[in-house]
């Protein structure tokens, strides 16, 4: 048994990357569709979609580094 238990690193990398990609896609798509359907979106919706895009990029970038490179090297 490893230091962090019995973690399935390939599954964690794939799931984390797809979660980040989904967040980014949801934010970008929501902003695009919302601006096409309505003339103006409320400020809180712009903020929500922007934060969703940013969080999606951060999660999609760092998940493979953490669960694919760093944690397996520390075992």
N, C-alpha and C positions, 0 to 999 in steps of 0.2 A: 504494500500500500504506500502510495506516495505521500508527500508532505501535506498536500491539500485534499487528501481523500482520493476517491475514485472518480475523478472528473473526466468527462468525455470531451477532450479539447477540440477535435474537429467539429463536433456538433455545436459546441459553444461558439466557435468562430463563425460557422455558417449562420446560426440563428442570430447572433449579434449583428453580423453584417447585413443580413436581410431585414432585421428590425430597423437599423439605421437607414437603409435604403428606402424602406417603407415610410419612415418618418419624413425623409426628404421629399419623396414623391408626393406624399399626402400634403405637405406644406406647399410645395410648388404648384401642384395641381389645384389645390383649394384656392390659392391666390389667383391663378389664371382663370379658373372657371368662375370664381366669385366676381372677378372684375369684368368678365364677359357677360354674366347674367344680370348683374346689378351695376348701375352707374358708379356708385360709391359704396365702399365697404366701411363699416365702422372701424375706428382705430384699434379696438381690441382684437378684431379679426386679423387685421394686418400684423399686429404684434404676435398673435397666436401662430399664424402661418410662418412668420419670420423665425420665431423661436423653434418651431418644428423643423424647419429647414436646417437651421444651425445645429440643433441637437442631433438631427439625423446625420449630418456630415461628421460631427465629432464621434458619434457612436460607430458609424461605419468605418472611420479611419482608425480609431484606437482599439476596437475589439480584436481585429486580427493580430495587432502587435502585442496586446496583453495576453490573450488566450492562445495565440498561435506561436508566439516567440518567447515572451518573458516567463510565463508560468511553467511551460515545459522545461525551460532551461534551469529553473530553480529546483526541480525535483531531483 
